[in-house]
């Protein structure tokens, strides 16, 4: 969402490069927790 808004305004490189590593770090931190819950509920 954030990157899309920045890209539309024409500041994709400036804003995207700042936001993207943060979003990736958040994803990498968040996904394993969700995956554990998901696999736990499937068993």
ROSE-4610 file (N, C-alpha, C; in Angstrom, 1 decimal, always signed):
// ROSE-4610
residu = [X/X/X/X/X/X/X/X/X/X/X/X/X/X/X/X/X/X/X/X/X/X/X/X/X/X/X/X/X/X/X/X/X/X/X/X/X/X/X/X/X/X/X/X/X/X/X/X/X/X/X/X/X/X/X/X/X/X/X/X/X/X/X/X/X/X/X/X/X/X/X/X/X/X/X/X/X/X/X/X/X/X/X/X/X/X/X/X/X/X/X/X/X/X/X/X/X/X/X/X/X/X/X/X/X/X/X/X/X/X/X/X/X/X/X/X/X/X/X/X/X/X/X/X/X/X/X/X/X]
num = [1/1/1/2/2/2/3/3/3/4/4/4/5/5/5/6/6/6/7/7/7/8/8/8/9/9/9/10/10/10/11/11/11/12/12/12/13/13/13/14/14/14/15/15/15/16/16/16/17/17/17/18/18/18/19/19/19/20/20/20/21/21/21/22/22/22/23/23/23/24/24/24/25/25/25/26/26/26/27/27/27/28/28/28/29/29/29/30/30/30/31/31/31/32/32/32/33/33/33/34/34/34/35/35/35/36/36/36/37/37/37/38/38/38/39/39/39/40/40/40/41/41/41/42/42/42/43/43/43]
x = [+0.8/+0.0/+0.9/+1.8/+2.7/+3.5/+4.1/+4.9/+4.1/+2.9/+2.0/+1.7/+1.4/+1.1/+2.3/+3.5/+4.7/+5.0/+4.8/+5.0/+4.1/+2.8/+1.9/+2.3/+2.9/+3.3/+4.6/+5.2/+6.5/+7.7/+7.7/+8.8/+9.1/+9.0/+9.1/+10.4/+11.5/+12.9/+13.2/+12.9/+13.2/+12.4/+11.0/+10.2/+10.2/+10.3/+10.2/+11.4/+12.6/+13.8/+13.9/+13.2/+13.1/+12.1/+11.0/+9.9/+10.1/+10.7/+10.8/+11.5/+12.8/+13.5/+12.7/+12.0/+11.2/+10.1/+9.4/+8.3/+8.8/+9.9/+10.5/+10.9/+11.5/+11.8/+10.6/+9.5/+8.3/+7.7/+7.7/+7.2/+8.0/+9.3/+10.1/+9.9/+9.6/+9.3/+7.9/+7.0/+5.6/+5.2/+5.7/+5.3/+5.6/+6.8/+7.0/+6.0/+5.6/+4.6/+3.3/+2.9/+1.6/+1.7/+2.8/+3.0/+2.9/+3.5/+3.4/+1.9/+1.2/-0.2/-1.0/-0.7/-1.4/-1.2/+0.1/+0.4/-0.1/-0.2/-0.7/-2.2/-2.9/-4.4/-4.7/-3.8/-4.1/-4.0/-3.1/-3.0/-4.2]
y = [-1.2/+0.0/+1.3/+1.3/+2.4/+2.7/+1.6/+1.7/+2.2/+1.6/+2.0/+3.5/+4.0/+5.5/+6.3/+5.9/+6.6/+6.6/+5.4/+5.3/+6.2/+6.3/+7.1/+8.6/+9.0/+10.4/+10.7/+9.7/+9.9/+9.9/+9.5/+9.5/+8.0/+7.1/+5.7/+5.3/+5.8/+5.4/+5.9/+7.2/+7.8/+7.1/+7.0/+6.5/+5.0/+4.3/+2.9/+2.3/+2.8/+2.3/+2.4/+3.4/+3.6/+2.6/+2.5/+1.7/+0.2/-0.2/-1.6/-2.5/-2.1/-2.9/-3.1/-2.1/-2.2/-3.1/-3.0/-4.0/-5.4/-5.6/-7.0/-7.5/-6.7/-7.1/-7.5/-6.7/-6.9/-8.3/-8.5/-9.7/-10.9/-10.8/-12.0/-12.3/-11.2/-11.4/-12.0/-11.5/-11.8/-13.2/-13.6/-14.8/-16.1/-16.3/-17.5/-17.7/-16.6/-16.7/-17.2/-16.6/-17.0/-18.4/-18.8/-20.1/-21.2/-20.9/-21.8/-22.0/-20.9/-21.0/-21.8/-21.5/-22.2/-23.7/-24.1/-25.5/-26.2/-25.4/-26.0/-26.2/-25.3/-25.5/-26.6/-26.9/-27.9/-29.3/-29.5/-30.9/-31.4]
z = [+0.0/+0.0/+0.0/+0.9/+1.1/-0.2/-0.7/-1.9/-3.1/-3.2/-4.3/-4.3/-3.1/-3.0/-3.4/-2.9/-3.3/-4.8/-5.4/-6.8/-7.7/-7.2/-8.0/-7.9/-6.8/-6.7/-7.4/-7.9/-8.7/-7.9/-6.6/-5.8/-5.4/-6.3/-6.0/-5.5/-6.1/-5.7/-4.3/-4.0/-2.7/-1.6/-1.8/-0.8/-0.7/-1.9/-1.9/-1.3/-1.5/-0.9/+0.6/+1.1/+2.5/+3.2/+2.5/+3.1/+2.8/+1.7/+1.3/+2.3/+2.7/+3.7/+5.0/+5.4/+6.6/+6.5/+5.3/+5.0/+4.9/+4.3/+4.2/+5.6/+6.4/+7.8/+8.6/+8.4/+9.1/+8.6/+7.3/+6.7/+7.2/+7.2/+7.7/+9.1/+9.9/+11.4/+11.6/+10.8/+11.0/+10.4/+9.2/+8.6/+9.3/+9.9/+10.7/+11.8/+12.5/+13.6/+13.0/+11.9/+11.2/+10.7/+10.2/+9.6/+10.7/+11.9/+13.0/+13.5/+13.5/+13.9/+12.9/+11.6/+10.5/+10.5/+10.6/+10.6/+11.9/+13.0/+14.2/+14.1/+13.4/+13.3/+12.3/+11.3/+10.3/+10.9/+11.8/+12.4/+13.1]
